Amino acid sequence: MKNFRSAVVSLVFFTNTITLFGQTDKKYIPQYPVGIQVDSIAPDQSGMRNLTSVELAKEMVPGWNVGNSLDAIGGETAWGNPKITQGLIDSIKAAGFKAIRIPVAWSRFTVDSTFTIDTTWMNRVEEVVNYVLNDSMYAIINEHWDGGWQQPTYAQQAYVNKRLAAMWRQIAVHFRDYGDHLLFAGTNEVMVMNNYNTPIPEYYTVQNSFNQTFVTTLRSTGGRNYYRHLLVQGFNTNIDHTVNYFAIPNDVTANRLMVEVHYYDPYNFTLNSGSNITQWGKNATVPSKTETWANESYADGQFQKMKTNFIDKGFGVVLGEYGVIARLNLGSTALNAEYAGYRRYYMSYVTGSIIKHGLVPMYWDNGGTGNNSLGIFNRSTGTQAFPDIIKAIVDAVDTTTVSSDIGEVPSIPKKYSLSQNYPNPFNPRTTIAYSLPRASTVILKVYDLLGRKIATLVNNERKAAGSYEIPFDGAKLTSGVYCYSFRTEEYQQTKMMVLVK
């Protein structure tokens, strides 16, 4: 069985001692795969604060993923999400999030043989990064699943390392002048396709080599990348596999590495839409509806492992994905509401535990807000589709106020209603409220008196029973009377509002 050193040597690296950035100690010399251009400049620490990865991590809490967009195979909108906009990112910022993880599929090549990334795609990723940085938030870009080519086997090791190095060199050079609000994450959930078993030594040894290639390549480009904070991943971003099999890469720059893991336990509650597990934690009342493991103490123990093994040793930890799907069709309004309460409690408790143990929580939002989806924001309008879940995440930042129970199940409205906007008249912002007695598909639009559509506030979205508030901004409109129209499968109502400037 090959060990890590022999696996790396199999890539045919340069090993001669050279002087790089004034250092000649062979221990700290990045090594480059043969045939991969090294586009290096001198290190530049300007714009890169002297913060350790643990210190920087504290500024990123809480975080959110703009998933299933730039990581979508076939293009940004291929998986059903609209294009990411500055308005969407503004809404995430306004809700209280401090960091956005931007998963990216980079394999859009103009030259396949050299893995040359298409310039238009590179520029689009940069545009989205700038949306985040414009709001003074932290942005993380990674190399996501991307079709699953990052297979951690000896047979694929040389190919994957060559491709990773080629792609990350281009990305690193393109973004080299950005400050420390931009972070890079080398991979995502690296595993042998569809093999969720405990990894054999071959698998985790090869995966560790991917992390080393990523760090070496980034540092080799110099400039601000020499000091940039980088994220490296445990095997399949599984906490236990990370603790047991992960090797910290060698790095020429001290205290700038973070470790990334994900958390979706218990699967039958968080992600399995076909499961009858609809309760979670100490407040569960029906044994057949809850798991006997992965409760509050289990979550605390998992996050404590990351604190003990990494944070306490100087490596920040980002919990790059977690979340619970919305289940809106469980058979009755009461069952839907019951599940919503446990979902809210899970998000409050788990987010609070993540933060208490020093990790950065980054909610996985896949865009959709209907049944069995993980989206919590409307991607088209930026409005909050599940304000209670957003509040649970943001409130958990103050770990002294994290909810300890599921609380009162919110009362379900007895009938459909569309309220008068408030304030009215308004200038320039107002709020429109509506109520649903049962799960419904909602359309909410604003028109002028000539019947011309001004704005779409809710676009044919499936919503759970409950009460909702939607903000409307008329800053770009002239004074006058406008209509807002609300429609479901069973109800329709239109009301007037007055904008006075």
N, C-alpha and C positions, 0 to 999 in steps of 0.2 A: 504493500500500500504506500503510495507517495505521501510524503509529508509536505507541509506548506512551502518550505524552502525549495524543494525539488520541483514542486508544481510551478512556482514562479520562474525558476530557471528554465523550465520547458518552453517559456515564451521567447527565449533567446534575447535577453536583455543585455544592454551595454553594462559592463562591470568595471571598466577602468576608472581609477580614481582621477577625478577632474576637479578643477576649481569652479564653483558655482556660487555667484552672489558673494564672493569673498570667503567661502567656506571650503575647506579641503578635507574635513573629517568624513571618511567614507560612510560612516553610520548615517549621516544626514544628507547624502547625495541622492536626489531623485534619479531613478533609472528608467530609461525610455525604450519602448519596444522598437526593434529595427523597422525602418520604413515609415515610422510615424514622425512627421515634422514637429519639431519643438519650437514654437513661436514664443520666445522668451524676451522679457525686458527686465530691468532691474526692479527689485521690490520697492513698493511705494506705500507707505503707511498713512498717507494723508487721507482723511475721510474715513479711516478705520480706527475707531476708538479702542482704547486699551482695555477692553472688557473680556473677561473669560467667558467661555461658553455657558457656564452656569449663570453668570451675571446677565448675559444677553438673554438667556432663556426667560428670565423673570420679566423681561419687557415684552414678551410675545404672548402673554396670557390674556384672554383666550384666543384660540385660532379657529379658522374655518377653511374648508376645502372648496374650491370651485371645480368639482369633479365632473367627469363625463363630458368635458368640453374640449380643451386642448389635448386631452389624452384619447379622444375618440378616434378610432381607426376609420379613415375615410374623410376626415375633416372636422372642423370645430362643431358643426351643426349635425353631423351624421347620426348622432345618437339621440336626436330630438330636442336638444337644448338650443336656445337662441344664442347668438354671438354675445360674448361678454362685453359689457359696456362700462364706461366710467360711472354712469348712474347706478348700476348694480353695486359696484364696489363702494360707492359713496354710502349706499344703504347699509352695507355690511359694517362700515366704519361707524355710522350713526348708531347702529344697534349696540356697539360696545366692543366689537372684536378688534384685536391689535395686530393680528398676523393672518396672512392668507397663503395657503399651500396651493400651488398651481401645478397639478400633474400634467406632464407633457409627453406626447409620443413624438419622438424626434425623427423617426425613420421616413422622412419625406425628402428623398435624395435627388439631386440633379445629376450626381455621378454615383451609381451604386457601388462600383468597384472600390472607391475611396471613401465611401460613406459621407459624401459631401452634402451637407444639409441645404435644402432649398432656401435661398435668400428671403423670399417672400414669407415663408413660414417662420424663419428666424425673426424677421421684423414684426410679425404678428405677435409672437410670444413676447417680444420686447414691448410692444404696445400695451399688452395686458399687464406686464410687470410695472410699467409706468403708471397705469391706473392705480395700482396699489401704492406705489411710492409717492404719487401725487397726494395721497391722503395720509402721508407720514406713517404708514403701516409697514410691517415686515413682509417680504415676499420670499417664498421658497419655490424654486423650480427644480424638478427632478427628471430622471429618465424613467417613465412609468412602465406599465406592463408592455405596451407597444407591440403586441402580437406574441409575446412570450419567447423572444429569441434569447433571453439571458438564462440559458439552461446551465445549472452548476454541475456539470459533469466533466470528467477529464477529456472526453472526446470533443467537447465544445469549448474548453477553457481558453485555448489560444485564440480561437476566432472571437469569442465574446470579449476578451480583454483587448484585442486589437480594435474591435468596433467601438467599445466603450472609450478607449483612449482617443480614437479619431474624432468621435462625436463630442466628447467633453472638451477636447482641445479647442474645437470651433466655438462651442458655447462659451467657454471661459474667455477666449480672446474677444469675442463679441461683447461680452458684458464686463470686461475687465475694469473699466473706469467707474463702475458703480460702487457706491459706498457700502457700509456694513448693514444696511437695511435689506440687502439682497443676499440670500443664502442659497447654496446649491446642495442638493441631495442626490447621491450617486445613482441609486436604483430605487426599487420599490419592494414588492413582496417576492424576492427571489426564491424559487423552489423548483424542483423537477415537476414538470407539468402534471397536475392532478394528483400529486403524491403528497398527502398531508401527514405522513408518518414522521416519526423522529428521524432526522437526517442521519445518514451514515457518514463516516469521516470524509469520504470523497466529496460529498455534496457541500458540507460546510467548509471544508478546506478550499474548494474552488470558489465558493461564494466569498470567503474572506479575501481571496486574491482579487476579486472584482472591486472590493472596497479599497484595497491598496492601489490598484491601477487608477481609480478615480482620484484619490488624494494625491498621488504622485503627479498625475497629469495636470491637475488644477494648480498645484504649487509651481510646476515647471513653467507656467506661462508668466509668472512674476507679476509685477504691478501690484494692484490691490488684492489680486487673487492669492498672493503670497500670505496675506493676513486674513483672508475671508473665513467666516465660520462655515464649516462644512458638515453635512449630515451623512452618516454611514449607517447601514441597516444590519440588524440581526437576521438570521436565517428565517425567511418567510415573515419577518417582523414579528415573530412570536416571542413573547417575553421569556418563556422557559428556554427555548432554543437559543435566544440571545445570551442569557445568563450562562448557559452551559457550553456553548460552542463558538461564541463570537470572539474575534481577536481584534484588538484596537490596532488600526494601521499605523505604521511608522509615519511620522509627520515632522517636517522641518520647522514648523511653527508650533509653539507650545500653546495649549489651552484654547484651541480653536476648533475642536472636534465635538460634535454632538452625536448621540446614538438615537436611532429612530426605531420605535416599535409600534404595533397597532393592537387594538383591544376590542373584540366583539363577543365577549363571553357574558352569558351563555348564548350560544348561537340560536337555540330554539326560541329564545325570547327576542333577541336583537334583530335577527335577519331572516329566520325561517318562516315565511308567510304561510306555509302549510301546517305549522305546528299548532297544537292546542295549548301551548304554554303562553298564557297571556297575563300572568302575574309574576312579580319579582320582588324578592327581598323579605324583610322581617314582617311586613304587613300582609303578606300573602295569606289568604283565607281558605283556599281550596287546594289541597295537596296535588290533585291531578292537573292543576293549571300552573304549577310552578316547578322549577328544577330543584334538586336537593344539593346542588353545588353552585359555584360561581355567584354566591350571595355577597353581602357587604364585606364580610371579613375576608373572603377570597380576593375580592378586588383590592382591598387594602394591602393584602399580602403580596399580590403581584406587583403593585406599584412600589411597595417597600423594597422588593428585590432590585428594582431598577435604581432606586435611591442608594441602596447599600453598595451595589456593584459598580455603579457608574457616577452618579451625582456626587456621592461622598468622596470619590476619587478624582473629581475635577472635570467630569464630562457631563455637559448638559444632556438632558433627555427630552426628545420630542415624541409625544404620543400622536403620531401623524394621522391616524384614523380611528374613529369610534362613532357609535351612534345606534339608534333604534328606529326601525321602520315604523311608518304610520299604518295602522290597521283600521280601516274605516268601514269594513263590511263584515263584521263578526256576527251579524244576524239580528241585532236590535240596537236601538239607541243606547240602552242601558249597558250592554256589553261593550260597545264602542267607547262609551264614557269611562267605564271601568278600566279598560286597557289604557286609555289616554292618561288616566291618573297614575298607573304604574309606570308608564313610559316617562312621564314627567318626573316621577320620583327617581327612576334609574338615572336619568340625565342629570338631575340635581346631585344625587349622592356620588355617582361615579366621577362626574366633573370635579366635585369638591375634593374627592380623594386624590385624583390625579394632581390637583394643584397643591394640596397639603403635602404631598410627597415630593414636590419640586419639579414635576414633569409639566410639559406644555401640552394642554389638550387642544386638539384640532378636529373639530366635528366634520364627519364625512357627509357632504351635501352633494347628491348626484343629480340635482336639478328638478326632478319630478316632485310634485306635491300631492299626488293622488294616492290611492290605496297601495300599500306595500312599498312606498317610496321613502327616501331619506331626505328629500329636500325640505328645507324650512323657510326658504325665501322664494318668492316668485321671480324667476330669472328675467322675465320680460319687464316687470314694473319695479322690482326691488322691494315690493311690499312683503311684510312678514306673513307667511302662510300659517306658521305655528308659533305665535308670539309667546305661548306658555313655555315651549321648549327653548326658545331663544332666551327668555328671561331666566330659566333654570340654569342655563350655561353661564350667562353673564353675571347673575347674582352669585354664582359659586366662586367668583374671584375673591369675594369677601368670605373667606372660609369660616368665619364665625357665624354666618347666617345661612349656611347650607341647609336645605329642608331635610328634616329627619323622618318625615312620613309623607304619605301620598296626599295628605290634606283632604279637604272636602272635594268631592267630585263636582265639577262645575255644573250648575243648574242648566238644564236643557230648555231652550225656549219652547213655548207651547205652540207657536205658530210662526209662519214666515212674516217678516216685516222689513221695511226699509225706512230708516229714520230720517228726519230732516237733518241736513248737514249742520254742523256747528263749528265756529260761529257762522251766522248768516244774517246780514251780509258779511262778506269776508274780504280780506286784503293782506297778502295774496293767498294764504293757506287756509284750508278748512279740512274737516274730517267727515267722512261718510260712514255710517254704521248700518249693518244689516244683521238679521238673525235667521237661523235655520233650525227647524224642529227635527230634521233628520239629514243624513248625508245627502248632498245635492251637488249638481254641476252648476256652477255660478258664472254668470256674465254680468259685468258692471262696466258701463261705458258712459262717457260724458259727451254731450252734443251742444251745438249752438242752436239758436232758435230757427235756423234754416235747415236743421236736420243734418248738418255736417259733423262728422265725428271729430271730437277734439282729443280724446284720450281713451285708452282701454285700461281700466284699473284691475279688472279680474277677467282673464281670457279663457272662458270655458274650462274652469278648473273644478275638480272634485274636492269638495270641502266637507269636513266632519260637521255634525250637528253642533251648534254653538253660536256665540255672538262674535262679530268681527268689526273692526274699525279700519278704514282705509284712508290714508292722507291724500289730499289733492292739492297741487300747487298751481295757482293761476298766474304766476309771475310773468309769463310770456303772453298772457291774454289781455285784451282790452276790457274796460269796464262794460258790464252788461249782464243780461240774464242768460243762464245756461241750464240745461237739463241733465240729470243723471238717471240712467235707466238700469234697472236691476231685473235679472231674469234667471229663473231656474226651470226645471222640467214642469213644476206645478204652480209656479207663481210668477207674476210680472208686475212691476210697479215703476212709475216714473215720478220724480219730484223736481222742483225748480230751485235754483240757488242764484244769489246775486253777488257779483263781484264789483266792488266799488274801490276805485283807486284815486 
